[in-house]
Amino acid sequence: MKILNPRSLPEAFVLAVQPKEGYVPNPNRIGVTSLIAPPHVRSLQREHDGEIEVEVEDMTWLIMGRSVHSLLEENSPKDVVAEQKIVFSFEGFDIVAVIDTYKGDVLQDFKVTSVYSFLLGEKAEWIQQLNIYAWMLKKVKDIDIKTLQIIAILRDFMPRKAKLDKNYPQKPLIAVDVPIWSIEKTEEFVRGRINAHKNNLPCTPEDRWARPTTFAVKAPNVKTAKKVCATMEEAEKWIAANPKGASFFVEVRPGEDVRCDTYCNVSQWCEYYKNKKKEETNGEEKEENNG
């Protein structure tokens, strides 16, 4: 992967995220975050590693995350294990974990995230990641973890909103307990993820962060929708049943694959994404011709 710096930002930013010189992806060695991520993305990243180009500004949150981890490693008390790397061989893969901190039976992971993500609740990926860490500590070091915590650092926290809205996070640094799985459940989950990577399974709608097409019932000159429906039929029925329905209209809000469109650095080589963009282009051309 090549880190680009077209706007000549300080070179330290580039060096902070630059892959190690001579690094070659190993198909049988996988980090925990890659294990829970889509297999097809990892496969394309390995295949096109030398062709992937990313502008350093697009790695801002990664840089922030790494700076937080460095600070913790340097300042953790002596009785806290910080930034420990462990490797466990399982089902033909070397699984690699770098655990932020643990002390006794409490394991914590630090996330630089947005208030919006925090308000959505626990991410499935966070629960999976921390439980795999606990499972690996048991397997490698015979340590029984009883408590899992996310320490959320809210990068866009606004104190004024905290004062006005009791449902808004009240502080920019918050500890959240994460549900802990049994060792058996975690091992079964890991086995399933390894099988998915071995078979290079295609991305699911959940992997793509897919949002379906919706149909918004709106009134003229009003920005917010009266109702958002899953189908045109549902929207039309709602309008027909409403006394003021004659003035309403339906706005089609096209679905999207958020990860593919915005966050995937290998979408240009993905057959699903290329076909999707081709269909969208054909659809636009048909609309222009009909117009």
C-alpha positions in Angstrom: 0.0 0.0 0.0 1.2 3.5 -0.9 0.6 6.4 1.4 0.2 9.6 -0.7 0.8 13.2 0.5 -0.4 15.4 -2.3 -0.9 18.5 -0.1 2.5 18.3 1.5 1.5 17.7 5.1 4.3 17.0 7.6 6.1 13.8 6.7 5.6 12.5 10.3 2.0 11.8 9.4 3.0 9.6 6.5 5.7 7.8 8.5 3.2 7.1 11.3 1.1 4.9 9.0 3.6 3.8 6.4 3.8 0.0 6.1 7.1 -1.5 7.2 9.6 -1.8 4.4 9.7 -5.2 2.8 6.3 -6.2 4.3 4.6 -9.0 2.4 1.1 -10.1 3.5 1.0 -13.7 4.8 -2.3 -15.4 3.9 -2.1 -17.7 6.9 -1.3 -14.9 9.4 -4.3 -12.7 10.4 -4.9 -9.9 12.9 -8.1 -10.1 15.0 -9.6 -7.0 13.3 -9.0 -8.5 9.9 -10.4 -11.8 11.1 -13.8 -10.2 11.9 -13.7 -8.1 8.8 -15.0 -9.2 5.3 -12.9 -12.0 3.9 -13.2 -10.7 0.3 -11.8 -7.3 1.3 -8.8 -9.0 2.9 -8.3 -11.2 -0.2 -8.3 -8.2 -2.5 -6.0 -6.2 -0.3 -3.5 -9.0 -0.4 -3.8 -9.4 -4.1 -3.5 -5.6 -4.9 -1.3 -4.6 -2.0 1.3 -2.9 -4.2 -1.4 -1.0 -6.2 -3.5 0.4 -3.3 -3.1 4.2 -2.9 -4.4 6.1 0.1 -4.1 9.8 0.9 -2.7 10.4 4.3 -5.6 12.7 5.3 -7.9 9.8 4.9 -6.0 8.0 7.7 -6.5 10.8 10.2 -8.5 8.7 12.7 -6.0 5.8 12.4 -3.2 8.3 13.3 -5.3 9.6 16.3 -5.9 6.0 17.5 -2.2 5.1 17.3 -1.2 8.3 19.2 -3.6 7.3 22.0 -2.2 3.8 22.2 1.4 5.2 22.3 0.4 7.5 25.1 -1.1 4.6 27.1 1.8 2.3 26.6 4.2 5.0 27.9 2.1 6.0 30.9 0.4 2.8 32.1 1.1 1.8 35.7 3.5 -1.1 36.3 0.7 -3.5 37.3 -1.1 -2.9 34.0 -0.1 -4.9 30.9 -0.3 -2.5 27.9 0.0 -3.0 24.2 0.8 -6.7 24.5 1.1 -8.7 21.3 0.1 -12.3 21.4 -0.1 -15.0 18.7 -2.2 -18.1 18.8 -2.2 -20.9 16.1 -5.7 -22.2 15.4 -7.2 -24.1 12.4 -4.2 -23.4 10.2 -4.0 -19.7 10.9 -1.7 -17.6 13.2 -4.1 -15.2 14.9 -2.4 -12.0 16.1 -3.8 -9.7 18.8 -2.4 -6.5 20.2 -4.3 -6.0 23.4 -4.6 -2.4 24.6 -4.5 -3.0 28.4 -5.5 -5.7 30.9 -5.1 -5.9 34.7 -6.1 -9.0 36.6 -9.4 -10.2 35.1 -10.3 -6.8 33.4 -9.5 -6.2 29.7 -9.9 -2.8 28.2 -9.8 -1.5 24.6 -9.6 2.1 23.6 -11.6 3.4 20.7 -11.4 6.9 19.1 -14.9 7.2 17.7 -17.7 9.6 16.9 -20.6 10.6 19.2 -23.0 9.2 16.5 -21.4 5.8 16.7 -21.5 5.8 20.4 -25.2 6.7 20.5 -25.9 3.7 18.2 -24.8 1.4 21.0 -22.3 -1.4 21.1 -20.9 -2.3 17.7 -20.9 -6.0 16.9 -17.3 -5.7 15.8 -16.2 -4.4 19.2 -17.9 -7.2 21.1 -16.4 -9.8 18.8 -12.9 -8.3 19.0 -12.8 -8.1 22.8 -14.1 -11.6 23.3 -11.5 -12.9 20.9 -8.8 -11.1 22.9 -10.2 -12.7 26.1 -10.2 -16.1 24.4 -6.6 -15.7 23.3 -5.4 -14.7 26.7 -7.0 -17.9 28.1 -5.4 -20.1 25.4 -2.0 -18.5 25.4 -1.5 -17.3 29.1 -4.3 -19.2 31.0 -5.7 -15.8 32.1 -9.5 -15.7 32.8 -11.0 -12.4 31.8 -14.2 -11.6 33.6 -14.8 -8.0 32.5 -14.5 -6.4 29.0 -14.6 -2.7 28.6 -14.5 -0.2 25.7 -13.0 3.1 26.7 -14.6 5.4 24.1 -12.8 8.7 23.2 -15.5 10.8 21.5 -13.6 12.9 18.9 -16.5 15.2 18.1 -17.9 15.7 21.6 -19.7 19.0 22.1 -20.0 20.3 25.7 -22.9 22.6 24.8 -25.0 19.6 23.6 -24.2 17.7 26.7 -25.7 20.5 28.8 -28.9 20.7 26.7 -29.6 17.0 26.0 -29.5 14.4 28.8 -29.4 11.6 26.2 -26.2 13.0 24.7 -22.9 11.7 26.2 -22.0 13.8 29.2 -18.2 13.5 28.9 -15.8 12.9 26.0 -14.2 9.9 27.7 -16.5 7.1 28.7 -16.1 3.5 29.9 -18.7 1.0 28.5 -19.0 -2.7 29.6 -19.1 -5.2 26.8 -21.0 -8.5 27.0 -18.6 -11.4 27.6 -19.1 -14.7 25.8 -18.2 -18.2 27.0 -14.9 -19.6 25.7 -16.9 -22.2 23.8 -19.0 -19.6 22.0 -16.0 -17.5 21.1 -14.0 -20.5 19.8 -17.0 -21.4 17.6 -17.2 -17.9 16.3 -13.5 -17.8 15.5 -13.7 -21.1 13.7 -16.6 -19.7 11.6 -14.5 -16.6 10.7 -11.5 -18.7 9.7 -13.7 -20.9 7.4 -15.1 -17.7 5.9 -11.6 -16.5 5.1 -10.4 -19.9 3.8 -13.3 -19.9 1.4 -13.0 -16.2 0.5 -16.8 -15.7 1.1 -18.3 -12.6 -0.7 -19.4 -9.6 1.3 -22.8 -9.8 2.9 -25.2 -6.8 3.0 -24.0 -6.4 6.6 -20.4 -6.4 5.5 -21.2 -3.7 2.9 -23.1 -1.6 5.6 -26.0 -1.7 3.1 -28.9 0.7 3.4 -32.0 -0.2 1.5 -33.9 2.1 -0.9 -36.7 3.8 1.0 -39.7 5.9 -0.1 -40.3 9.1 1.8 -43.8 10.7 1.9 -43.3 14.4 1.8 -45.4 17.6 1.6 -44.4 20.5 -0.7 -41.8 22.9 0.7 -41.2 20.7 3.8 -37.7 19.2 4.3 -38.7 16.4 6.7 -40.7 13.4 5.6 -44.2 12.7 6.9 -43.4 8.9 6.8 -40.5 6.8 5.4 -41.7 3.5 3.9 -39.9 0.4 2.7 -41.8 0.1 -0.6 -43.6 2.4 -3.0 -46.8 0.5 -2.4 -46.7 1.1 1.3 -46.1 4.8 0.6 -48.9 5.1 -1.8 -51.3 3.3 0.6 -50.3 5.7 3.4 -51.0 8.7 1.2 -54.4 7.3 0.1 -55.4 6.8 3.7 -54.4 10.3 4.8 -57.0 13.1 4.5 -54.3 15.5 3.2 -52.8 12.9 0.9 -53.6 14.8 -2.3 -50.9 17.3 -1.6 -48.2 14.7 -0.7 -45.6 13.1 -3.0 -43.1 10.3 -2.8 -39.4 10.9 -2.8 -37.3 7.9 -3.6 -34.2 7.7 -1.5 -31.8 5.2 -3.3 -30.1 2.6 -1.2 -26.3 2.5 -0.8 -23.5 0.3 0.3 -21.8 2.7 2.7 -18.6 0.7 3.2 -18.1 0.1 -0.6 -18.9 3.7 -1.6 -16.8 5.5 1.1 -14.5 3.3 3.2 -13.3 0.3 1.1 -9.8 0.8 -0.5 -10.2 -2.1 -2.9 -13.7 -1.4 -4.3 -12.1 -0.7 -7.7 -11.1 -4.3 -8.1 -14.4 -5.8 -6.6 -16.7 -7.4 -9.2 -19.8 -6.7 -7.1 -18.9 -3.0 -6.9 -18.0 -2.7 -10.5 -21.2 -4.3 -11.6 -23.2 -2.1 -9.2 -21.6 1.1 -10.7 -22.2 -0.2 -14.2 -25.9 -0.8 -13.4 -26.2 2.7 -11.9 -24.6 4.3 -15.0 -26.9 2.4 -17.3 -29.9 3.5 -15.2 -28.9 7.1 -15.4 -28.4 6.8 -19.2 -31.9 5.3 -19.6 -33.4 8.2 -17.5 -31.7 10.7 -19.7 -32.8 9.0 -22.9 -36.4 8.8 -21.6 -36.3 12.4 -20.7 
